[in-house]
Amino acid sequence: MLSGGKVGLRARHEDDVPILHTELHDDVTTHARANGRPWRPVARDAKDPPFSVKEEDERFVPFSVVDLAGGTLLGSAVLWDIDTHNRSAHIGLGLRPSARGKGYGADVVAVLCHYGFVVRGLHRLQIETLSDNIAMLRSAERNGFVREGVLRSSGWVMGEFMDEVLLGLLAQDWKPDARD
Ligand SMILES: CC(C)(COP(=O)(O)OP(=O)(O)OC[C@H]1O[C@@H](n2cnc3c(N)ncnc32)[C@H](O)[C@@H]1OP(=O)(O)O)[C@@H](O)C(=O)NCCC(=O)NCCS
């Protein structure tokens, strides 16, 4: 397990899947805001439900986020589109509703940075988020991510186009204990 100040990032357990499915996938608005793909209903016993770990994919590393103190499941985190030639990857995370607003987000981003830069030797990490997702923007910026641009009207979200902000962090600029 990888540890931050308050959270741990561990492998996805089978018991995590129905909880993440109900609280993150089945919440259509959260899904629409956090995921670039269209929402559709998926049965719990579907062949490849969201959040289940599929066969190993070199470009996609999923984690479950847990509370370090008690081990409670807090959400999901992922390094995706890992590109070993350009040594870059994207970060994604989603916390359970009960875990939001408590400062876990920045800690999860910090642990994903440690995984990307230290464990995987990547050079660049990237985040795209809706321009009104202040909690995500702040969680990224506290770890040193900088806004590199706005992707105008790039996300179709529940009936309207929204801007996304592109944030990046280079290994050389990363300060492991910053989180200011
Ligand atoms: C986005 C997410 C990961 C952020 O994690 P979090 O732990 O809930 O973040 P917090 O509520 O602690 O907020 C982080 C910071 O943003 C600030 N913030 C949050 N909402 C704010 C608002 N509306 N206005 C001003 N500041 C705000 C908080 O005060 C906090 O500031 P601090 O770091 O200076 O203390 C989490 O809310 C989540 O999973 N949301 C649903 C899924 C999602 O949007 N995923 C991201 C997709 S790209």
The ligand as a MOL file (V3000), in Angstrom:
LIG
                    3D

  0  0  0     0  0            999 V3000
M  V30 BEGIN CTAB
M  V30 COUNTS 48 50 0 0 0
M  V30 BEGIN ATOM
M  V30 1 C -12.8630 16.5790 -6.3960 0
M  V30 2 C -12.5140 15.8220 -5.1230 0
M  V30 3 C -11.5420 14.6770 -5.4300 0
M  V30 4 C -11.8320 16.8280 -4.1720 0
M  V30 5 O -11.4880 16.2120 -2.9700 0
M  V30 6 P -12.0320 16.7790 -1.5410 0
M  V30 7 O -11.3050 16.0640 -0.4800 0
M  V30 8 O -13.5270 16.6730 -1.5160 0
M  V30 9 O -11.5810 18.2890 -1.6020 0
M  V30 10 P -11.8830 19.3710 -0.4750 0
M  V30 11 O -13.3530 19.5240 -0.2440 0
M  V30 12 O -11.0600 19.0650 0.7120 0
M  V30 13 O -11.4310 20.7220 -1.1830 0
M  V30 14 C -10.1100 20.9680 -1.5660 0
M  V30 15 C -9.8810 22.4580 -1.4180 0
M  V30 16 O -10.8000 23.1630 -2.2590 0
M  V30 17 C -11.5010 24.1300 -1.4820 0
M  V30 18 N -12.8680 24.2510 -2.0330 0
M  V30 19 C -13.7400 23.2580 -2.2620 0
M  V30 20 N -14.8800 23.7630 -2.7780 0
M  V30 21 C -14.6960 25.1210 -2.8510 0
M  V30 22 C -15.5020 26.1990 -3.2870 0
M  V30 23 N -16.7130 25.9920 -3.7760 0
M  V30 24 N -14.9730 27.4420 -3.2460 0
M  V30 25 C -13.7330 27.6620 -2.7600 0
M  V30 26 N -12.9280 26.6650 -2.3350 0
M  V30 27 C -13.4050 25.4240 -2.3650 0
M  V30 28 C -11.5080 23.5500 -0.0800 0
M  V30 29 O -11.7040 24.5620 0.8910 0
M  V30 30 C -10.1160 22.9740 -0.0020 0
M  V30 31 O -9.2030 24.0370 0.1980 0
M  V30 32 P -7.8630 23.8400 1.0340 0
M  V30 33 O -7.0910 22.7580 0.2920 0
M  V30 34 O -7.2090 25.1650 0.9980 0
M  V30 35 O -8.2720 23.3840 2.3940 0
M  V30 36 C -13.8040 15.2300 -4.4400 0
M  V30 37 O -14.6320 16.2870 -3.9960 0
M  V30 38 C -14.5940 14.3080 -5.3490 0
M  V30 39 O -14.3150 13.1160 -5.4090 0
M  V30 40 N -15.6150 14.8530 -6.0700 0
M  V30 41 C -16.4620 14.0670 -6.9640 0
M  V30 42 C -15.7130 13.4540 -8.1590 0
M  V30 43 C -14.8480 14.4580 -8.8840 0
M  V30 44 O -15.2330 15.5890 -9.1260 0
M  V30 45 N -13.6620 13.9860 -9.2550 0
M  V30 46 C -12.6970 14.7650 -9.9860 0
M  V30 47 C -12.9110 14.5990 -11.4430 0
M  V30 48 S -11.6720 15.3860 -12.4030 0
M  V30 END ATOM
M  V30 BEGIN BOND
M  V30 1 1 1 2
M  V30 2 1 2 3
M  V30 3 1 2 4
M  V30 4 1 2 36
M  V30 5 1 4 5
M  V30 6 1 5 6
M  V30 7 2 6 7
M  V30 8 1 6 8
M  V30 9 1 6 9
M  V30 10 1 9 10
M  V30 11 2 10 11
M  V30 12 1 10 12
M  V30 13 1 10 13
M  V30 14 1 13 14
M  V30 15 1 14 15
M  V30 16 1 15 16
M  V30 17 1 15 30
M  V30 18 1 16 17
M  V30 19 1 17 18
M  V30 20 1 17 28
M  V30 21 1 18 19
M  V30 22 1 18 27
M  V30 23 2 19 20
M  V30 24 1 20 21
M  V30 25 1 21 22
M  V30 26 2 21 27
M  V30 27 1 22 23
M  V30 28 2 22 24
M  V30 29 1 24 25
M  V30 30 2 25 26
M  V30 31 1 26 27
M  V30 32 1 28 29
M  V30 33 1 28 30
M  V30 34 1 30 31
M  V30 35 1 31 32
M  V30 36 2 32 33
M  V30 37 1 32 34
M  V30 38 1 32 35
M  V30 39 1 36 37
M  V30 40 1 36 38
M  V30 41 2 38 39
M  V30 42 1 38 40
M  V30 43 1 40 41
M  V30 44 1 41 42
M  V30 45 1 42 43
M  V30 46 2 43 44
M  V30 47 1 43 45
M  V30 48 1 45 46
M  V30 49 1 46 47
M  V30 50 1 47 48
M  V30 END BOND
M  V30 END CTAB
M  END
